[in-house]
């Protein structure tokens, strides 16, 4: 078998540039920062399962060796991630390039509805993941957020004491804050952290809705309709 030495680097350092800061755009920025931090962390423990096509670099030879984007033509999202998985299957060297010099700036979504549609499109590719770690991570996030929502209602109906739920939320709140703040500091987006408190409360509902919607419902994106 021919042995090929490839130096394939996956750049995934996307930032959001916006002239008009508001609650929705701050929420979107915080979500992106959390994804960037998670992406870098997964690369750090050699369990990479996310990357970003907005800032992705690889050798042409590597792309051709794995047949490029072929094999996931029927999926509305994920060319970048599925390409990453192909490189991993071939044991190509991959890495996260953490450098301010390669940051890519993109525009935020126009409104909350567009943001939801985009996230549903992103989440819709999850069942096609080949990585068990990726599926485990996705399922863990969904179950955590779903559990928090269920706990809120159980507390409201006085079926659970609020103290342990509050402690769990505060632990999650602080761990997430440290993770996202590290990304915000790197991207020089510290001001969006002012929206962290309300975003952390809203996020479990947002994330759970997006995940469930992506699994059981059709969705539209840029005027096109996609079926699950």
Secondary structure, DSSP 8 states (H G I E B T S, - for coil): ------B--B---EEE--SS--HHHHHHHHHHHHHHHHHHHHHHTT------GGG----HHHHHHTTTTTT-TT-SS-HHHHHHHHHHHTT-B--B---GGG-EEE---SSHHHHHHHHHHHHTTGGG---HHHHHHHHHHHHHHHHHHHHHHHHHTTSS-HHHHHHHHHHHHHHHHHHHHHHHHHTT-GGGGGGHHHHHHHHHHHHHHHHHHHHHS-EEETTEEE--
